[in-house]
Amino acid sequence: MATPQEYEQVKAFARIDGALVALMWTGSFACFVGNFYNPMFGMLFFIIGAMSLVFAAMRLKRFRDHILDGIISFRRAFTYSILTYLYASLLFAMVQYLYFQFLDHGYLMGQYLNVASSPEFNEMMKVYGLNPGELKLAMENIASLRPIEIALQFFTTDIMMGFFISLPVAMIMTKKNVRKRA
């Protein structure tokens, strides 16, 4: 990106796409919570989550083809993708903070603790050579986190995931100016 105007353009489009990806992640998270009510939501959780990654790549392709006339450098594609995931992560962290602060009231951790207390789960843990007591202790430690700490933990994870996904996406979407031979 040679000029500040080009960088501002990338940021502006990445902001919009980040908001759309955050909306998809919010739907996916709602399905994750709904999974405890109806297992069909668990499948939607994975589908929406995976589709958000495809959606972000398609939006980068659209930006390249419609805004940049089909030409984008690796650097600009990578910046666009990283910024998209940064904005999505920021918005999604706010959504998660609001959920854990005002709606959850320990529901998710309670559900996990119920699962971890079941005899079937304990048998499965023994088969894998894990100590169910240590897992339960770890879950209780997670349950003691404040909503802002949980949101920041997810934010960090989402940023890391966005970085690692942006590398191959930028490589795939890079398109150089190819001159036609006469």
C-alpha positions, 0 to 999 in steps of 0.5 A: 500500500503506497499511499495513506488513501489506499490504507484508509480504503482497506481499513474502511472496507475491512471494518464493514466486513469485520462487522459482518463476520462478527455478526456471523460469529454472534450467530454461531455463539448463540447456536453454541449456547442453544446447543444445550437446549437442542443438539441441532444447534451444535451443528449450526454452530460449526457450520456458521463458524466455518462459513464465516471464514469462507465469507471473509475470504469471499469478501476479500475476493470481492474487494480485489475484483470490484474495488481494485480491478482484480489486482491485489498484492500479498501485503494489501490482501494480508492487511485487509484480512488481518484488519477484518478479523481484528474488527470482528474480534473487537465487536465479538468480544463486546458481544461476549462481554455483554452476554457473560455480564448480563445474560449468562449468570453462570449458565455455560459453566454450570452446563459444563460442570454438569457434563463433567460430573456425569459418570459417562464423562468420568469413564471417558476421561479414564479411557483417555488417561485423564484425571476427571478431578483435574479437569473439574478443578480447571473448569472451576477456575475458569468459572471464577473469571470475570466477564471481561476476562472471558471476553479478553481471552476469546478476543486474544484467541480470535486475533491469533486465529485471524492471523493464521487464517489470513496468511493462506487466504492472502496468498490465495487471493494475491493477484498480480497485474499480468500483461497481455502479450501481443 
